[in-house]
Amino acid sequence: MQVPFLDLKAQHDPLRAELEAAIREVIDSSAFAGGPFVTRFEEDFGAYCGTPYAIGLGNGTDALWLSLIALGICAGDEVITVPMTFMATAEAISYCGAKPVFVDIDERTYTMDPRLLERAITPRTKAIIPVHLFGQCADMDPILEIARRHGLPVIEDACQAHGAEYKGRKAGSLGVAGCFSFYPGKNLGAFGEAGAVVTANEDLRNKIQMLRDHGQAKKYHHAVIGWNARMDGIQGAVLRIKLKHLTNANEARRGNARLYNQHLAGLVEVTTPAEAEYARHVYHLYVVRVRNRDHILQALANR
Ligand SMILES: Cc1ncc(COP(=O)(O)O)c(C=O)c1O
């Protein structure tokens, strides 16, 4: 039996009629760049995350980068994050001219270890980016408490954590900004590239809205130097349909994870993922640790 790493066709087949109708609507109205389909998705995704605002963007890297720019991060600043993440987290920091400063992860949850955070803070530190890796939130309360004491904003990298929860609150709604990627393979994936920032901060929302659209507050009135980081209409329409199914899809992932946990429980060689007491893990990836990784990888590939 072939077990593909990711089967998007199986995910989309049951939704095909709905998705095709949504795309047809975008074609019929020619609202391809930004526009009403993006706005409607922003409203729905903000409500889903429990934040007043969502800003649709071109991808998750834009979400991180523009959040940092909007918070005034620039050359000479330091931004604390984790080394155990996808490249884009540190890349967005570097792209602002700032220096990524790495705080190691907790061995159990693979997310920022709050016990190591405070000693990494210097007078140059301007922000903290915990990463909700593999679908599980970092331990946000102690991180937010340290950040508050030092007057530092916390940006959540929630690019792998759509619908994950921390003490009953959704990933993305805990810091000043939550950054999401809707890369096709994500728990909530577009039909191409897309991303978003969610926030309760109106000023930040306004700044990111301007930055994604060449610094325009009004058409052809360019108040600041921005970029083109808008979300496509087709992505907004597709994501709005798929968002309605996210809760069920995440529940199915949790069911699969329980099954794997049961079957792997007897193997001392395998460390299965741990769900922290505070967390609702959404298993973007089900990652195990083994000593002889390459050997096991090869054996699985052979089978
Ligand atoms: C943790 C993390 N941060 C940032 C990103 C960047 O998102 P995108 O690929 O949409 O730019 C990703 C995407 O894989 C990610 O997994």
The ligand as a MOL file (V3000), in Angstrom:
LIG
                    3D

  0  0  0     0  0            999 V3000
M  V30 BEGIN CTAB
M  V30 COUNTS 16 16 0 0 0
M  V30 BEGIN ATOM
M  V30 1 C 6.7480 28.0050 10.8900 0
M  V30 2 C 6.5890 28.6800 9.5530 0
M  V30 3 N 6.7960 30.0040 9.4530 0
M  V30 4 C 6.6550 30.6550 8.2910 0
M  V30 5 C 6.2860 30.0070 7.1300 0
M  V30 6 C 6.2280 30.7640 5.8420 0
M  V30 7 O 5.0090 30.6970 5.1750 0
M  V30 8 P 4.9430 30.8150 3.5820 0
M  V30 9 O 5.5630 29.6000 2.9970 0
M  V30 10 O 3.4710 30.9170 3.2980 0
M  V30 11 O 5.6470 32.0670 3.1950 0
M  V30 12 C 6.0390 28.6280 7.1780 0
M  V30 13 C 5.6350 27.9010 5.9620 0
M  V30 14 O 5.9670 26.7810 5.7110 0
M  V30 15 C 6.2130 27.9440 8.4220 0
M  V30 16 O 6.0070 26.6230 8.5100 0
M  V30 END ATOM
M  V30 BEGIN BOND
M  V30 1 1 1 2
M  V30 2 1 2 3
M  V30 3 2 2 15
M  V30 4 2 3 4
M  V30 5 1 4 5
M  V30 6 1 5 6
M  V30 7 2 5 12
M  V30 8 1 6 7
M  V30 9 1 7 8
M  V30 10 2 8 9
M  V30 11 1 8 10
M  V30 12 1 8 11
M  V30 13 1 12 13
M  V30 14 1 12 15
M  V30 15 2 13 14
M  V30 16 1 15 16
M  V30 END BOND
M  V30 END CTAB
M  END
